[in-house]
Amino acid sequence: MTIHNALPVGSKVDVYEVTGVLGVGGFGITYKAYDTQLDREVAIKEYLPPSIAVRRVDGHSVVPSGEVNQKSYEFGLQRFLDEARVLAKFHAPNIVGVNRFLEQNGTAYLIMDYEDGELFFNYLRRQGALSERQFLDIFVPVLEGLKAIHLKSYLHRDIKPSNIYLSEGKYPKLIDFGAARFAWGEQSHTLTQMLTPGYAPFEQYQSHGRQGPWTDLYALGATMYLALTGKKPAEAPERVAALQDGHPDPLDSIEVSREGQYRPEILQVIDWMLEVRPIDRPQNAQQVLHRLTNTQ
């Protein structure tokens, strides 16, 4: 995979040698790399937000793109390191493992476990709509991971099909946590829109929207919706505008559209997670787990 601004293959980051690019997000690039010290493969996430930073001509160093972005870059860098410290506390099979972090090239790197597999997004494109069994096998573990995160008062803030990784054996892991994304919204209005339309609930579009576990559960509900319908949900602002104008919700109820194809209890849970108002959604992952596991 050739990506603009990515470190060249063969680049060294401490004892790690870059062997390729795994993916790109709004706040950086994730690489596959080889640990020359421990003789194993790892994944490395580099902090390089393209909206405010650039790669220098030396091919390695990262700098803010102009003095106007200096403060935002430094603030985001600290949040990126905060993300590493938080993720290092989790040792769960359904959350990506962070082993260490380091600063180099004017930026920072998260060193994570690497496992062969694929993004859930790519799996869905190849597989199509999930069966009920596949749905439960993937989303129950994801909810368990989310529950563990929320119990430590931490939010993901960017759950979507490309932020769930299916390791070999199709075991799911949550990846690419968005700690920096939320924190930046406090520093710069230009960065508050770093969210994923269709998956982000309305409170994430507001500079002072009250976020909590219900925010992640909306995004996960949107991911579930896609997994069973093949369609991304209507964007939250569009839904809010329609309802305020007295028009029907542009998001079709999955309980109605997929009636008879899946057990109603599963479809009802997804509609519940996708309620526009936070107070109308489940307030924690355990509530969703209780409803889903009681359907098995």
FIMIRO-384428 format. One record per residue (C-alpha): x, z, y; residue in three letters. Coordinates in pm, whole numbers, plus 50000, padded with zeros to 5 digits. Each point is the difference from the previous one (the first is absolute). Layout:
XZYALA;...
// end
This chain:
500005000050000MET;501524989150335THR;498875022050287ILE;500924996850367HIS;502065029950118ASN;500645012549645ALA;503425012549895LEU;501924972749816PRO;500315003149623VAL;503265017949924GLY;499785022650308SER;501125035849944LYS;498055030350117VAL;502175029649906ASP;500434996749620VAL;497064975849964TYR;500344962349978GLU;496994979350108VAL;498894975449730THR;496754986950152GLY;496895006550209VAL;496955016949844LEU;497684999650298GLY;499495002150375VAL;497755023450199GLY;499225007050363GLY;502815025250021PHE;502734986449781GLY;501304981449699ILE;500245012249640THR;502874987649785TYR;501005000849638LYS;503535013449974ALA;502645011349754TYR;501435035250009ASP;503704993649936THR;500665037049950GLN;497295008249744LEU;499724965049848ASP;496244995850048ARG;497504980150204GLU;498285015550301VAL;497584989650276ALA;501125004450362ILE;497645000850296LYS;501674991450331GLU;498565010250336TYR;499694967750200LEU;496734997050193PRO;499934963250106PRO;497835006450306SER;502685021250170ILE;503294994349814ALA;502334971849901VAL;502934993949769ARG;503274994350183ARG;502054968549945VAL;502345019749771ASP;497184997749742GLY;499855037649940HIS;499475021250313SER;496505006950135VAL;499285006450369VAL;496905003550219PRO;498944967150158SER;500665010350360GLY;500215032650190GLU;496225001650032VAL;499765005949622ASN;502845025349971GLN;497815031250002LYS;497434985849761SER;502764988749763TYR;501665034149995GLU;496705018249963PHE;498954977449713GLY;503385004849834LEU;499515037549997GLN;496514996049852ARG;501474977049735PHE;502455027549905LEU;497155025250004ASP;498214977449751GLU;503035001849771ALA;500115037850017ARG;496325002649913VAL;500124974949714LEU;503045017349853ALA;497765030449941LYS;497744980849764PHE;500914996149636HIS;496884983549864ALA;499754969049779PRO;497514983650239ASN;502055003650323ILE;503174980250062VAL;503045022549962GLY;502475003450291VAL;503425012249882ASN;501905000950328ARG;500194984950345PHE;502924990050218LEU;500774986250344GLU;502174969150043GLN;500064967750205ASN;498145016950286GLY;496985005849778THR;498985019849690ALA;499354993349631TYR;497825016449736LEU;501424998349650ILE;497194998849745MET;499504996449627ASP;499674964349881TYR;497814989049711GLU;499144965249880ASP;496444990850085GLY;497964983550273GLU;497865007250302LEU;496335006349925PHE;499204972450252PHE;501864974449789ASN;498445013349682TYR;496524995450146LEU;500764964450113ARG;500974991349643ARG;497495021749815GLN;496904997150216GLY;497325027150012ALA;500785030349785LEU;498025011749704SER;498555034950019GLU;502715013249768ARG;502794984250204GLN;498435013850317PHE;500045035849870LEU;503484996949846ASP;501434989950337ILE;498005019650256PHE;499745033949829VAL;503835004250005PRO;500134987550360VAL;497435026350096LEU;502055026749824GLU;503024989650208GLY;497935000250316LEU;498685034649917LYS;503575013049968ALA;500964984750336ILE;496985014050182HIS;500535034949857LEU;503305000550193LYS;498174989350317SER;501544965349994TYR;498174966750032LEU;500964965249880HIS;498144981250277ARG;500524965149861ASP;498514997649652ILE;499344963949897LYS;500644978249693PRO;503574992050110SER;500835037150030ASN;499185007849638ILE;502714990749753TYR;499274994849631LEU;503045009149796SER;500464986849648GLU;497065011149792GLY;497824995450311LYS;500465036150115TYR;499235001550375PRO;502155015650273LYS;499265004250370LEU;502774984750213ILE;500864993250365ASP;498725031350170PHE;498994995650363GLY;501245032050167ALA;501784981050275ALA;496994978250067ARG;497805029250103PHE;502665018450195ALA;500904969550204TRP;496454998150126GLY;500805031750196GLU;502924982950174GLN;498924964550063SER;496604983750035HIS;501514967349879THR;500585015549659LEU;496625016349939THR;498674967549851GLN;502505000149713MET;497315002349737LEU;498484977049740THR;496634984950101PRO;497385002949728GLY;501655031149855TYR;500385022050308ALA;496965020950100PRO;498795000650358PHE;501765032850086GLU;503364982549957GLN;499104975850279TYR;499485029050241GLN;502915016550179SER;498415034149943HIS;498044993349683GLY;499885030349770ARG;501834990549682GLN;500085018549671GLY;499624994549624PRO;496784980850075TRP;502164974050180THR;502044992549688ASP;496855000649787LEU;498414972650212TYR;503104978349949ALA;499995007049628LEU;496284992049986GLY;500754966750169ALA;502684993249740THR;497515008349722MET;497474976750164TYR;502484971349991LEU;500925007949640ALA;496394995949883LEU;498774972550233THR;503094979650086GLY;499065003750368LYS;501635020850272LYS;497425021750181PRO;498834991850351ALA;502205015750268GLU;498965034450124ALA;499564991050371PRO;497714971149899GLU;497915023849791ARG;499775025850278VAL;499044973750259ALA;497264985849777ALA;498505033949924LEU;500085010650367GLN;498154968050091ASP;497345007249739GLY;501154972249767HIS;500595003249623PRO;503385011949881ASP;502104968549936PRO;501505017349696LEU;497754993849703ASP;499295030449785SER;502004996149679ILE;497295019249815GLU;497624971550084VAL;502404970449969SER;501475010849664ARG;496905016049849GLU;500034997049623GLY;503694990849982GLN;501365035650026TYR;498505034149954ARG;498005009750311PRO;501935032950032GLU;503244980750062ILE;498414976750255LEU;498345029150180GLN;503365017550039VAL;501534969150163ILE;497104996750246ASP;500395037150077TRP;503734995950074MET;499234970750231LEU;497535018050225GLU;500754992150364VAL;499775035950124ARG;502745023249865PRO;497505028449952ILE;497954978349762ASP;502964992849770ARG;501505022449730PRO;502235025350172GLN;502645002849730ASN;501314981249697ALA;498705025949756GLN;496414991450092GLN;500634963849905VAL;501905009349684LEU;497135022349890HIS;497504971650039ARG;502204973749830LEU;501265021149709THR;496465011649921ASN;499044963449946THR;502564994849720GLN;
// end
